[in-house]
Amino acid sequence: MSETSPKLRAELDGIPTYKPGRPAASGGPVAYKLSSNENPYPPLPGVMDRAIAAAGSFNRYPDLACTGLLTELAGRFGVPAAHLATGTGSVGVAQQLIQATAGPGDEVVYAWRSFEAYPIITRISGATPVEVPLTGEDVHDLDAMADAVTERTRLIFVCNPNNPTGTAVRRAELERFLDRVPGDVLVVLDEAYREFVRDPEVPDGVELYRDRPNVAVLRTFSKAYGLAGLRIGFAIAHEPVAAALRKTAVPFGVSQIAQEAAIASLRAEDELMGRVGSLVTERARVRQGLVGQGWTVPETEANFVWLRLGARTQDFAAVCEAAGVVVRPFAGEGVRVTIGEHEANDLFLRTAEAFRKEL
Ligand SMILES: Cc1ncc(COP(=O)(O)O)c(C=O)c1O
């Protein structure tokens, strides 16, 4: 056996591997997974039927161009099909956007803390991450982000609402920010949680993209639509950004099962948005419950809440897990807790209350 090993790109050194939310332990009394911002509802029967029918031909490659789905999405959003590009989850599309814009020597700006894939996919491309701290209220500091733009900046992520804090930026401040960013820098509005937004002042990125060629919007079927396991997300962007996404796509990366389930989900939108409405109601109940217990919880427009626990983060996560709810700790910072089924939220609230009383 040779003593040497293959030469790997130096950029990979020190890149953390993406950490998925911990699964709920099996075999225990009760265990709820509130660690990955998933949709707690099972697939709708109609969506399931269409996915199963598609499974009958998985000996064939899928439709590379996702023709049926793009037609459906174009109608749904009132955009040309040429402005749409799909990928293996919106994280896959985000990675393609970086590949298309940034390499060694280039900079990618995003808020921190935000979606933990941003530093990983930036560094995989060899580009330099520029992390701009959130404000004291855990909101994007858009003025500081605009100030961070240099002639090396190629892409800026604005995660709205932000993962893991749930906070969202509003129309006037986002428009002011977009007006400040040079037209040759791509601004990606990552709206993975858009369907959970209830504040009318939080803009729909699709409206902002229309007359701004340097704005792309990322959406996913993983959260509100409940298709996380099928891996399908998409971008809405002007040419040539959408064309660049088609070039950087892994061929046949989106399965036919995912495409068909996405089409069926768009057609079942009323029912799915009813579920989203129930989760939003639960969100308000959980947040108010926590505030009533004395916690400080930022206003959230997503399907999760954020508790800034600092040094007590890991303890809190361990107590929750022992009680049967798996939350998402960010060591030294806080925990993100997904809004789940009513019983899961109740159990979490009881656990948080007991922890608070011991403080
Ligand atoms: C802000 C944000 N963007 C993108 C994603 C990726 O979702 P997916 O790849 O499942 O579409 C997530 C998932 O947690 C997220 O929180």
PDBQT file of the ligand as one rigid body, heavy atoms in Angstrom, charges set to zero:
ROOT
HETATM    1  C1  LIG A 401     -32.227  29.633   5.407  1.00  0.00    +0.000 C 
HETATM    2  C2  LIG A 401     -32.206  28.311   4.762  1.00  0.00    +0.000 A 
HETATM    3  N1  LIG A 401     -31.947  28.226   3.466  1.00  0.00    +0.000 NA
HETATM    4  C3  LIG A 401     -31.917  27.064   2.834  1.00  0.00    +0.000 A 
HETATM    5  C4  LIG A 401     -32.156  25.892   3.525  1.00  0.00    +0.000 A 
HETATM    6  C5  LIG A 401     -32.032  24.622   2.769  1.00  0.00    +0.000 C 
HETATM    7  O1  LIG A 401     -33.172  23.915   2.645  1.00  0.00    +0.000 OA
HETATM    8  P1  LIG A 401     -33.320  22.843   1.503  1.00  0.00    +0.000 P 
HETATM    9  O2  LIG A 401     -31.972  22.547   0.951  1.00  0.00    +0.000 OA
HETATM   10  O3  LIG A 401     -33.939  21.685   2.159  1.00  0.00    +0.000 OA
HETATM   11  O4  LIG A 401     -34.197  23.489   0.471  1.00  0.00    +0.000 OA
HETATM   12  C6  LIG A 401     -32.431  25.906   4.872  1.00  0.00    +0.000 A 
HETATM   13  C7  LIG A 401     -32.649  24.657   5.604  1.00  0.00    +0.000 C 
HETATM   14  O5  LIG A 401     -32.625  24.549   6.796  1.00  0.00    +0.000 OA
HETATM   15  C8  LIG A 401     -32.445  27.156   5.517  1.00  0.00    +0.000 A 
HETATM   16  O6  LIG A 401     -32.682  27.252   6.827  1.00  0.00    +0.000 OA
ENDROOT
TORSDOF 0
